[in-house]
Amino acid sequence: MTTFPTLDPELAAAVSMLPKGDFSDLPVARSAMNSLIDAFLAELSYEDAHLQVLSVPGMGEDPDVEVRFFTPEDATGQIPVLMWIHGGGFAVGTAVASDTYCLDVVRKLGYAVASVEYRLAPETPFPGPHNDCYAALTYLHAHADELGIDPERIAVGGESAGGGLAAGVVLRARDEGVIPIAFQHLEVPVLDDRMNTVSMTNFIDTPLWNRPNAELSWRYYLGAEYAGPSDSNVSIYAAPARATDLSGLPPTYLCTMELDPLRDEGIEFGLRLLQSGVSVELHSFPGTFHGSGMVVAAEVSRRGVAESLNAIKGGLRAVSRVS
């Protein structure tokens, strides 16, 4: 692997212990990721939080969608909710992998979190995973009273592929005009199948995620009929960077990592949101790579989590309600 002079020393010391993340062999990639997550969660405590596993009706003929719904044990009244979408290149990962983060939101902010178990590609290409997430959002909004959440303070967020799914869901919510989204939270999002940025071109062997994986990921997600980056039929709900109109979207937090092929498409999307009149907090963390937050003890990882929580707190607290 190439040596990266700007790589954070704490992260560099841990790179060899992380999974290789080779998407050319999905069973192996899934097994490696699941084993890593199992190790992370082995001693996780669920005290001071209430977890329900909801079965949400799918859209049309789609199957039900499992949603891990977390609330504070002492929740009263209607509280804000973050609908969270896990990462994994559209093809790897599970909702349970985000439990640590979900519990942080619940415990430190007192908010609810709905973590979506969407179907994975290539077995279920677009629009299946997108529809699963939108079905979960529709359910949260329609059942806000019984779930104890505020229908006017719904945030949609995700990490990596989950960030791309979140951005697509928010675009659709804007276009359909039924569900108001208060805040959009995009962490290292996957946004553009065209892969024509400098970072996507240059970072071919960065840790955990690189251009070869990105190419496979998009082909898995967009399915057998996908004709490649020149395909004009790709939906903006699948690749949000293809949207020509970003106006009318909610306030947004977006972060990227310096040594991540996704870096530039994230920054460009944030700039385009700003240019469209959307309030945006945009941050690129130095010395980091895609998924470097797995090195939880690193100072930059701790800073990233703290900033993420503060952004969600500010984004949902800032909503003005009209009585």
C-alpha positions in Angstrom: 0.0 0.0 0.0 1.1 3.5 -0.7 2.6 5.5 2.1 0.6 8.7 2.8 2.8 11.4 4.4 -0.2 13.3 5.9 -1.8 10.2 7.6 -2.5 10.8 11.2 0.1 8.9 13.3 -2.5 7.4 15.6 -4.4 6.1 12.6 -1.2 4.9 10.8 -0.4 2.7 13.8 -3.7 0.9 13.5 -4.1 0.5 9.7 -2.7 -3.1 9.6 -5.3 -4.2 12.1 -8.3 -3.1 10.0 -10.0 -5.3 7.4 -8.8 -5.1 3.8 -12.3 -4.3 2.5 -11.9 -6.1 -0.9 -15.3 -5.8 -2.6 -14.4 -8.3 -5.3 -15.3 -11.1 -2.9 -18.4 -10.0 -1.1 -18.9 -13.0 1.1 -15.4 -12.5 2.5 -15.9 -8.8 2.8 -19.2 -9.3 4.7 -17.7 -11.9 7.0 -14.7 -9.7 7.8 -16.9 -6.7 8.5 -19.4 -8.6 10.6 -16.6 -10.2 12.7 -15.1 -6.7 13.3 -18.5 -5.3 14.4 -19.1 -8.3 16.7 -15.9 -7.5 18.4 -16.8 -3.9 18.8 -20.2 -4.7 20.2 -19.2 -7.5 22.5 -19.2 -5.4 25.6 -21.7 -2.7 24.6 -24.2 -1.9 27.3 -27.8 -1.0 26.4 -28.6 0.4 29.8 -30.3 3.8 30.0 -31.9 3.3 26.6 -34.9 1.5 25.3 -34.6 -0.6 22.1 -37.6 -1.7 20.1 -37.3 -3.6 16.8 -40.0 -2.3 14.6 -41.4 -4.1 11.5 -42.2 -1.3 9.0 -44.4 -2.0 6.0 -42.4 -1.9 2.8 -43.4 0.2 -0.2 -45.7 -1.5 -2.7 -44.8 -5.2 -3.0 -41.6 -4.8 -1.0 -41.1 -6.8 2.2 -41.3 -5.3 5.6 -38.3 -3.2 6.8 -36.7 -3.8 10.2 -35.9 -0.6 12.1 -34.0 -0.6 15.4 -35.7 2.2 17.3 -33.9 3.6 20.3 -35.3 6.0 22.9 -34.0 7.3 26.3 -35.5 5.3 29.2 -36.8 8.5 30.7 -38.2 10.1 27.5 -41.3 12.2 28.0 -43.4 14.1 25.4 -42.4 14.2 21.8 -38.7 14.2 21.3 -36.6 14.7 18.1 -35.6 11.7 16.1 -32.6 10.9 13.9 -33.3 8.3 11.2 -29.9 6.7 10.7 -28.7 4.7 7.7 -25.6 2.5 8.1 -22.7 2.4 5.6 -21.0 -0.5 3.8 -20.8 0.4 0.1 -24.5 -0.6 -0.4 -23.4 -4.3 -0.2 -22.0 -4.8 3.3 -23.0 -4.0 6.8 -26.0 -4.2 9.1 -28.0 -1.8 11.2 -26.7 -3.3 14.4 -23.2 -2.0 13.4 -24.4 1.5 14.2 -25.7 0.7 17.7 -22.8 2.4 19.5 -23.4 5.6 17.6 -27.2 5.4 18.1 -26.8 4.9 21.8 -24.5 8.0 21.9 -27.2 10.1 20.3 -29.8 8.7 22.8 -27.7 9.1 25.9 -25.9 12.4 25.2 -28.7 14.3 23.3 -31.8 12.7 24.7 -33.1 12.1 21.1 -34.7 9.0 19.5 -32.8 7.1 16.8 -34.4 4.9 14.1 -31.7 2.7 12.5 -32.8 1.2 9.2 -32.0 -2.4 8.2 -32.2 -1.9 4.4 -31.7 -4.7 1.9 -28.2 -5.0 0.4 -27.0 -5.0 -3.2 -26.3 -6.7 -5.4 -29.1 -9.1 -4.3 -31.3 -6.0 -4.1 -30.1 -3.1 -6.3 -31.6 0.4 -6.5 -34.4 1.3 -5.9 -34.9 -1.4 -3.3 -32.5 -0.1 -0.6 -33.7 3.5 -1.2 -37.4 2.4 -0.9 -36.6 0.6 2.3 -35.2 3.8 3.8 -38.1 5.9 2.5 -40.6 3.4 3.9 -39.0 3.8 7.3 -39.2 7.6 7.0 -42.8 7.5 6.0 -43.6 5.2 9.0 -41.8 7.5 11.5 -43.7 10.5 10.3 -47.1 8.8 10.2 -46.7 7.1 13.6 -45.0 10.0 15.4 -47.6 10.2 18.1 -47.4 6.6 19.2 -43.6 6.5 18.9 -43.3 9.7 21.0 -41.4 11.7 18.4 -41.8 15.1 17.1 -42.9 15.0 13.4 -41.4 18.5 12.9 -38.0 17.5 14.2 -37.0 14.6 12.0 -33.3 14.4 10.9 -32.1 12.0 8.2 -28.5 10.9 8.3 -26.1 8.2 7.4 -22.5 7.3 6.9 -20.7 6.4 3.6 -23.3 4.5 1.5 -25.8 5.4 4.2 -24.9 9.0 3.7 -25.7 8.6 0.0 -29.0 6.9 0.8 -29.8 9.6 3.3 -29.2 12.3 0.7 -31.4 10.5 -1.8 -34.2 10.1 0.8 -34.1 13.8 1.6 -34.2 14.8 -2.1 -37.3 12.6 -2.5 -38.9 14.0 0.6 -38.4 17.5 -0.8 -39.8 16.6 -4.2 -42.9 14.8 -2.7 -43.5 17.6 -0.2 -45.3 15.4 2.4 -42.6 14.8 5.1 -40.7 17.8 6.4 -37.1 17.0 7.1 -35.6 19.3 9.7 -31.9 18.4 9.2 -29.6 16.4 7.0 -26.5 14.7 8.4 -24.1 13.3 5.9 -20.9 11.6 7.0 -18.4 10.7 4.3 -21.3 10.2 1.9 -21.3 8.2 -1.4 -22.9 10.6 -3.8 -21.6 10.3 -7.4 -21.4 7.2 -9.6 -19.5 9.2 -12.3 -16.3 9.1 -10.1 -14.6 11.9 -11.9 -13.1 13.9 -9.0 -9.4 14.2 -8.3 -9.6 12.3 -5.0 -11.6 9.4 -6.7 -9.0 9.3 -9.5 -5.9 9.4 -7.3 -6.9 7.3 -4.3 -6.7 3.8 -5.7 -5.2 2.0 -2.7 -6.2 4.0 0.4 -7.1 2.1 3.5 -10.5 0.5 3.7 -12.0 2.3 0.7 -10.5 3.0 -2.7 -11.5 3.6 -6.3 -11.7 -0.2 -7.3 -14.1 -0.8 -4.4 -16.1 2.3 -5.4 -16.5 1.1 -9.0 -17.7 -2.3 -7.8 -20.0 -0.8 -5.2 -21.8 1.4 -7.8 -22.2 -1.5 -10.2 -23.7 -3.7 -7.4 -26.1 -0.9 -6.4 -27.2 0.3 -9.8 -27.7 -3.2 -11.1 -27.2 -5.1 -14.4 -28.7 -2.4 -16.6 -26.3 0.2 -15.4 -24.3 1.4 -18.4 -21.5 3.1 -16.4 -20.7 6.8 -15.5 -22.1 8.0 -18.8 -25.5 6.4 -18.1 -28.0 9.3 -18.3 -30.8 7.2 -16.7 -29.3 7.1 -13.2 -31.8 8.5 -10.7 -30.8 11.4 -8.5 -32.2 9.4 -5.6 -29.5 6.8 -6.3 -26.7 9.3 -7.0 -27.7 12.6 -5.4 -24.7 14.5 -6.9 -26.5 14.2 -10.3 -29.3 16.4 -9.0 -29.2 19.8 -10.8 -31.5 21.5 -8.3 -30.4 21.4 -4.6 -32.6 24.2 -3.5 -35.2 23.7 -0.8 -33.2 21.1 1.1 -32.8 21.2 4.9 -29.8 22.6 6.9 -27.0 20.1 6.4 -23.9 18.8 8.2 -21.4 17.1 5.9 -18.0 15.8 6.7 -15.3 14.2 4.6 -11.9 12.6 5.2 -8.6 13.8 3.7 -7.4 10.5 2.3 -10.8 9.2 1.0 -11.7 8.8 -2.6 -15.1 10.2 -1.7 -13.6 13.4 -0.3 -14.1 15.7 -3.3 -17.6 14.7 -4.2 -18.6 15.4 -0.6 -17.0 18.8 -0.6 -18.4 19.7 -4.0 -21.9 18.6 -2.9 -21.6 20.8 0.2 -20.5 23.8 -1.9 -23.4 23.3 -4.3 -25.8 23.1 -1.4 -24.4 26.4 -0.1 -24.7 28.0 -3.5 -28.3 26.8 -3.6 -29.2 28.7 -0.4 -28.9 25.8 2.0 -27.3 26.3 5.3 -24.3 23.9 5.5 -21.6 23.0 8.0 -18.8 21.4 6.0 -15.7 19.8 7.5 -12.9 17.8 6.1 -10.8 16.0 8.8 -7.0 16.1 8.1 -4.9 12.9 8.2 -8.0 10.6 8.1 -9.2 8.0 5.7 -12.6 6.5 5.0 -13.7 4.5 8.0 -10.9 5.7 10.2 -13.4 6.3 12.9 -13.1 2.6 13.6 -9.9 3.6 15.4 -12.0 4.9 18.2 -9.2 5.9 20.6 -7.5 8.2 18.1 -8.0 11.9 19.0 -9.3 12.8 15.6 -11.9 10.1 15.8 -13.1 11.3 19.2 -13.3 14.8 17.8 -15.3 13.6 14.9 -17.9 11.9 17.1 -18.2 14.9 19.3 -18.7 17.2 16.3 -21.2 14.9 14.8 -23.3 14.9 18.0 -23.1 18.7 18.4 -24.2 19.1 14.8 -27.3 16.9 15.3 -28.1 18.8 18.6 -27.8 22.1 16.9 -29.7 21.1 13.8 -32.7 19.8 15.6 -32.7 22.3 18.4 -32.8 25.2 15.9 -36.2 24.2 14.4 -38.8 26.9 15.1 -42.3 25.6 15.8 -45.4 27.6 15.1 -48.3 27.0 17.5 
